Every structure is written in structure tokens, then in C-alpha cells.
Amino acid sequence: MDIKEFVQTFAQQFEDTDPAEITADTEFRELDEWSSLTGMCIMAMAKTQYGKIITGKELKECETVKDVFDLISSK
């Protein structure tokens, strides 16, 4: 898993946000489309795409897309 591929996969979880707006440094909670449902999608993505389980608490501690990448990579 590399960061560029991860950012693209992460961006796919947002239906109305232009994927070009999302980078490794994006503070994803600042996106208009962010919601608890999107958070659930991110946790599901971690499990289905990468075989890693992350909790809501762990996701809450992340600020940027790279933070989520690092969390999943560390599992």
C-alpha cells in the first residue's frame, strides 16, 4: 500500500467531493461532505480493501488522510 493509492481509495468514499481536492494533507473532517456515515465507510474500506480493522476512537484521533494511512499501515 502506498500513500498515493491510499489517497485515491480514500477519496472514493466521498460522492460529492472532487477527488482532486483530497491529498495526504487534507484535514478530512473539514470537508463539507464529512459525516459519521462517511467515517463508517472509511472503517469499512480499511477492512475490505486492506484487511485491517480500525475503531471509531482511532479514526477520531486522526486529523489528516495521512494520519489514517499511518494508522492502517501500523496494524
Secondary structure, 3 states (H helix, E strand, C coil): CCHHHHHHHHHCCCCCCCHHHCCCCCCHHHCCCCCHHHHHHHHHHHHHHHCCCCCHHHHHCCCCHHHHHHHHHCC
